[in-house]
Amino acid sequence: MTNKDARTPASVQDEKSQEAGKSIGWHKAYVEGSRPDLRVPVRQVHLTNGQSVTLYDTSGPYTDPLVDTDVRRGLPPLRDNWIIARGDTEEYAGRPVRPEDDGIKHTSPRGGLRNLDAVFPGRPRQPRRGRSGEAVTQLAYARRGEITPEMEYVAIRENVSPEVVREEIAAGRAVLPANVNHPEIEPMIIGKRFLVKVNANIGNSAVTSSIEEEVEKMTWATRWGADTVMDLSTGRNIHTTREWVLRNSPVPIGTVPLYQALEKVDGRAEELTWEIYKDTVIEQAEQGVDYMTVHAGVRLAYVPLTANRKTGIVSRGGSIMAAWCLAHHKESFLYENFEELCEILAAYDVTYSLGDGLRPGSIADANDEAQFAELRTLGELNRIAKRFHVQTMIEGPGHVPMHKIKENIDLQQEICEEAPFYTLGPLTTDVAPAYDHITSGIGAAMIAWWGTAMLCYVTPKEHLGLPNRDDVKTGVITYKIAAHAADLAKGHPGAQEWDDALSDARFEFRWEDQFNLALDPDTAREFHDETLPAEPAKTAHFCSMCGPKFCSMKISQDIRREHGGSRTEIEEGMAQKSKEFAESGNRVYLPIAD
Amino acid sequence: MTNKDARTPASVQDEKSQEAGKSIGWHKAYVEGSRPDLRVPVRQVHLTNGQSVTLYDTSGPYTDPLVDTDVRRGLPPLRDNWIIARGDTEEYAGRPVRPEDDGIKHTSPRGGLRNLDAVFPGRPRQPRRGRSGEAVTQLAYARRGEITPEMEYVAIRENVSPEVVREEIAAGRAVLPANVNHPEIEPMIIGKRFLVKVNANIGNSAVTSSIEEEVEKMTWATRWGADTVMDLSTGRNIHTTREWVLRNSPVPIGTVPLYQALEKVDGRAEELTWEIYKDTVIEQAEQGVDYMTVHAGVRLAYVPLTANRKTGIVSRGGSIMAAWCLAHHKESFLYENFEELCEILAAYDVTYSLGDGLRPGSIADANDEAQFAELRTLGELNRIAKRFHVQTMIEGPGHVPMHKIKENIDLQQEICEEAPFYTLGPLTTDVAPAYDHITSGIGAAMIAWWGTAMLCYVTPKEHLGLPNRDDVKTGVITYKIAAHAADLAKGHPGAQEWDDALSDARFEFRWEDQFNLALDPDTAREFHDETLPAEPAKTAHFCSMCGPKFCSMKISQDIRREHGGSRTEIEEGMAQKSKEFAESGNRVYLPIAD
């Protein structure tokens, strides 16, 4: 795969625009910070009226025609100098990669060695970790009053002062996921004071997708606005797939280490041990995973609380841990060893995403005792993590009817001391499989308005199958809508400028500007062209809804043209307008050949 | 078109199911009321566990294989006997239909007479109206304490007592749109105490669609759950198209008479007169239009309030009336003649949908002075309409950010004395053309939870083009999701049973039941089959998300099987469970050939 393959959407658009003899409408630009190696990417949209609009950009170097990307080489390690300059980390030999890491066993009847063809061919690297005993986390720096280049970077992205970023991280109200072994990322921040973020899940769970497809899904998801990506792969090549994804990802990558640990014990939950789990966490931390879902809140005593639920335990991690607890009738090894886990995560700056293993899987189970018992434990774990300077966010549900959503965010904020909430939807009804991006987009917008910092997307295939390329795009766009609707409702500075620019373009019939400002320019253009395909229709002062003869926006423009200025002037101008309107022929219809 | 053509979706599903050698999963059933001619249709879903679930059904006789429908003949006039038995209406010659009613002028250079081939060929009928001076509205009956067959019908549909229906109508908190000239409808009710309803718009505005296509769009929309349909046709054959739609529609039909009136003056807004408008209203009332959008709230003094808006006036009706007011510098003829209009509507039981001609067309214009000035006038008009016993609902926006939505419904309910609110979305952001079913579905769910009675759908083509068949379906399904999410949040009796039934089916891996209970069974089945096409996969105890080897629901089932019963029993059973789990081989994975 070369640059061109990885950035299909942008390329297609550019080529189409160029074919039409137009400017491309937008380009990748950079805002430079206090040092030359701190360049924050933005999407600069050029309007036909000479103005331009600057939008947040998650697509990485793939949309920059001046950067020659190659997925076999990986992205440039932007943050290497920043990490090294801090002097608190060291390279070390690292844990040897074993065939079992890729789900391949010598003893397996399937036989075979590790698939060496698939090994990531990029520059050799050694893993890095904090020097003995040192927390190398953005939280530790923020608490010491240090503004790191990463913090300055996100301050520029969010249009706030670096000090606000530092304060929010120091208070635990925001996280900046940035493993020292993932220097390729463009730093981003997750917290209620900032723009609402969207996570997209990828993963080769059904052995249906190849490594290349997973990398391509990641670049595709970030192209449409995913702020982070979780690699939920299971089965074969899990280690190698993750390596390819990490080396090519401009956004933080999250995982659920428990999935891989379970693979290593051939799916026998009761054979899981703290040692196997810990080894897997270190394996992934050395690769550069930025945040990890840890289901340490599923305690033995909570499992029976799910017995009378309509849909029991629907979280994979939650059910694995529940099965382990039942098998041994012992407290969860994740809960028991949580402090040691904190030490490991602190050494790499891996952020906790404390999993809600007991989240409700149906409307009937929302806000029940099992769910909130686990939430209280997550609050306890959050406090422990903070003692170790580990950045922490808290995962949330799930399936929740609208009137029970607010209680979720309010309780979480109270119990978890305002740690960022990271929710899956929630789905506001169970009756629409194939449309759960929408059932959950509704809940996501609401819970984000009320303070959720990041939304995990849901695709149309939820509950039914594996998302393909179109599903990933639909999921991301739906969740960008929910996130932006929340940014507007929260009054996020600058959020409305985007809406205003698009509405101005709509009112002034600047069709190309409307398309270029849209969350999905390609589909907006395609839908327009379906009814009015001709090129002149893109400069026409009407659209296909009211047809060429009559248009409410056109009349409004006339009214505004006549009545610009203050209210008094407007009222004075009324009689005059009436006269002129009559003189001009009193036509509401535009003249048109019929 | 015959029965088969009109009911494609049902037929396709039936045939597919029969091919697979299965029962069809659901059938059309009827609940009989206090008289044999009062039979309320329901969708009876048969589950594989022997239970059944009864769902509200809007699809009309088209989904009943025992009814032989024919769009050239029209639907049977269900309500004829009820209307005649009341003895307060009379047949009369009616207004002669003129070529101009179909947009055809003898003087037009296009020439030509009325397209006689298109004239509806069904049974000849004379229009009916209230005997002189009598209001023949459901509101008048309700106020007199009468429970009509229509009220009993909707009481059965809504699972409430007929007296509740009568009370809500009498108080003006609900409307039952049912023109005496549209006896074909299956009565339905719109009010916050009842299930949230969804309206779908159709209309041949760009001369791109034929009469047949409009009829087919109507049956298609109701097949997926549209509770009412607005025919927004303009241009040629407007009268005849409406006749075909009305005679074949099992749901109430709404229109905007102003659109046709404007056609009659060749698009010159200033040439509109009260006489032309009145004649058009009578024309449509005689045909059987059940509710009409009337933009009588756009008063002369409000027009300048829109001058400094970002997107001016975006309602077609609103901009036509604004242009008229400006041209004449006179008060709106709709406002001035509102009482006479009430008399006309009362004689046919046409319901008012008081239009919000000054609704905001962008986030920037939400909740502004123009919008709320008009709303206060709508409150005044609502009181006048009630004096004439005319049923009345109030239209609402539009484009509104989430934090400004509640003010809309709260103000409307206060100003309009709890008259049903009927909103278009609202769209919660302007930045996603091609996804405005979603931007607006979010706002629709919220405003419906807070008390909006009916939601006007928005399709993916909003702002871009004319909706095709797929867009209509997507719009309806999205809005059924919003409506049902609101029913759940309002705690509507029985609403959650549907979710519970589907979640039970999901938990128990009854895939066919999941599909049949889904809002869109076809797409749910298709998405499932895309990843796991084989027939055995539909009885498998896993899905493609976690694959065949591991499944959280499966573990949950084990837990529940062991821990059924009370909490104490569960806790006592824990140690036992642990023992058994170990004895059974401690397998989380299901055995599978690999």
Interface residues (C-beta under 8 A of the other chain):
Chain A: P109 R110 S205 A206 V207 T208 T234 G235 L262 D266 G267 R268 A269 E270 E271 V303 P304 T306 A307 N308 R309 K310 T311 G312 I313 V314 S315 R316 G318 S319 I320 A322 A323 L326 A327 H328 H329 G361 S362 I363 A364 H399 P401 M402 H403 T428 T429 D430 V431 A432 P433 A434 Y435 I438 T439 G441 I442 A445 M446 W449 P460 K461 H463 L464 G465 L466 N468 I477 T478 K480 I481 A482 H484 A485 A486 L488 A489 K490 G491 Q496 W498 D499 D500 L502 S503 D504 R506 F507 Q514 F515 L517 A518 L519 D520 T523 A524 E526 F527 H528 E530 T531 L532 C543 S544 M545 C546 G547 K549 F550 S552 M553 I555 S556 Q557 D558 I559 R560 E562 H563 G564 R567 I570 E571 M574 A575 K577 S578 F581 A582 N586 R587 V588 Y589 D594
Chain B: P109 R110 S205 A206 V207 T208 T234 G235 L262 D266 G267 R268 A269 E270 E271 V303 P304 T306 A307 N308 R309 K310 T311 G312 I313 V314 S315 R316 G318 S319 I320 A322 A323 L326 A327 H328 H329 G361 S362 I363 A364 P401 M402 H403 T428 T429 D430 V431 A432 P433 A434 Y435 H437 I438 T439 G441 I442 A445 M446 W449 P460 K461 H463 L464 G465 L466 N468 I477 T478 K480 I481 A482 H484 A485 A486 L488 A489 K490 G491 Q496 W498 D499 D500 L502 S503 D504 R506 F507 Q514 F515 L517 A518 L519 D520 T523 A524 E526 F527 H528 E530 T531 L532 C543 S544 M545 C546 G547 K549 F550 S552 M553 I555 S556 Q557 D558 I559 R560 E562 H563 G564 R567 I570 E571 M574 A575 K577 S578 F581 A582 N586 R587 V588 Y589 D594
